[in-house]
């Protein structure tokens, strides 16, 4: 019993140590050029479905760069590309439909892009990031509310990593995606998990 208890304590200590290393405060973030770590970056969206439920989906395989200036956060720059054909929902029929010309038209417009134009820090761990979103061949300004989650060396691949959570809302009709509006909501709520690995 003592051996089992000791093992549990040891495992807990290792977990806490790893968590502490990864959850470095914002003051310890390293400046530099980062690339999106696609495996742990997700763009989630939800829309009100016929007034009954919020239906969700996700985009993946995101790529892009973050130029992070820790001393002057407002000078930081973000540019990401999202492959539209990566869209996925819990319905295979809907997933295929969303790629069609009536919706995102992934064949004609294969990528969505976001390029920041302004970063405005709000306290130590948050920022308002304004930028231009291009979707379905149309570019519109978008505002994201970004929260710092953690930074440190990833124990799996040994890469120095920073992570953020972002939220925002867009009107899909602004981008020419109008099918079933207003029965399927025009407001699209975004929740984005962004992981970035520091480059040499």
N, C-alpha and C positions, 0 to 999 in steps of 0.2 A: 504493500500500500504506500509506504514511504517512497519507494522508487517511482511509482506512478505519479504521486503528488509532486515529486521533484521534477519529473519530466514535464508535467503540465506547467509548473512555474518557469522552467527553462524556456519552454516554447513561448509562453506569454511574454517573457523578457525579450526574446528575440523579435517577436512581433511588435512590441512597443518600441524597441530600438529602431526597427525598420520604419515604423510609422513616424517616429520623430525625425529621422533622416529625410523622409520624403516631404514632411510638412513644414519645411523651412519657412520662416516669416518672409513677407515681401521684401524687407530690407536686404535679405540674403540672395535674392534672385540675381543670376548672372546675366549681364548684358551680352548681346551678340545676335547672330543670325540663327534662327531655328527653322526646322522643317516640320510640317505636320506629320505626326505619327499616326498613320491612317488606321492602324488596327484598333486604336482606342479613341478615335474621333468619330462622333456621330452627330448628324443633323436630324433631329426629331421634329415632326410637325403634327399639329392636331387641328381639326376643323369641327364645327358643330354640325351634326348630321341630322337633318330634318327636325331639329329642335329637341331631339331625344337624348343623344349622347355625343361626346367628343370622340371622334374617330382619329386614330393616330397612324403615322407611318414614319419612315426613316430613309435617309440617304446615307451612303457610306462611300468608302474609297476616296475620301477627300485628300487633296494635295494642296501644297502652298507653302508660303514662308511667313515668318514673323520676325521682324527686325525689332528687337527689344532693347530699349534704352532704360535701364533700371534707375539711373540717376535723374533722367528727364522723361518720365513715362509718356508725356504728351508728344514726344518726338518719335514714339514707336509707330511701326507700320505693319499692316496685315494685308495679305493677299491670298485668297484661297479659291480653289476650283472644285466644283462638285459635279461629278458625272450624273446627269439626270437619269440615265438608264439604271442606276443603282437603286432607284426607288423601290421600297419593299413595304408591304402591308401584310396583315394576317390573312388576306384573301388573295389567292393567286390570280383569280379572275380580275379583281380590281387592280392589282399590281400591273398586269399586262395592259389593262385599259388606260392607266395613267400615263403610259409611254406613248399612247396614240396621239394623232394630230388634234383630236378634240380636247386633249388635256395638255401635257407638257411637250408633246411632239419631239420626243428624244432623238429621232432620226435627223430632224432639221436643226434642232437646237440641243446638241449633245451635252453641253456644259452650262452650268450656272456659275457665276463668279461673284465674289465680294471683294472689293478693294476699299480699304479704310481711307477716309479723308481727314478725320480728326479723332484724337483720343483725349478725353477729358477725365482726369482722375477724380474720384469721389471718395475721399478718405484713403486709408492705407491699402485696402484690398478690393476696391471696386473702381470701375470706370464706365463712362458712357462712350461707346465707340460708334461714330457716324461713318457711313461709307456708301458706296454705290453698289447695288445689287443688280446684276444682269441675269434675267430669267426669261425664257421664251422669247428671246431676241429683243427684250425691252429693258432699259436701264432706269432705275428709280433710286432715290435716296432712301436709306434704311438706317434705323438707330437700334443698336444692341446694348443691353445692359450686361456688363461683364463682371464676374466675380472670380478673384484669384482663389484657387483650390489648394495648390501645393507645388513644391519644387524639390528637386534633389536627384540623386543618382538612382535610376531604376535598377533594383537588385537583379532583375532578369537579364537585361541586355547591357547593363552598365553604362547606359547613356544618360547624360544629365537632361532631365525632363522638367518642363513646367506645364501645369494644367489649369484650365479655366472653365467656368460654366457661364454660358451666355443665354439670354432670353430676349425675345423681341416679337413683334407682331407686324405682319404685312397684309395688304389687301390683294388677293390673287387676281382680282379683276384689273388692278393697275398694270398687271403683267400680261393681260390678254387671256388669262385662264378663267373663263366665265361660265363654264358648263354647270348647270343646275343652281346657279346663284338665283335667288337667295335660299333655296331649299337646303342646299349644302352650303355652309357658311362662307362668306367672303373673307372674313378674318381668319388668317392662318397664324396660329401661335407656334413660335419656334423655341425649342430648347436644345442648346448645342453644347456638347461635351468636346472640348478641344485639348488635345495633347500635342506638345511640340518638343522635339529633340534638338539640343544644341549642336551646331555644326562646328567642325574644327576651325 
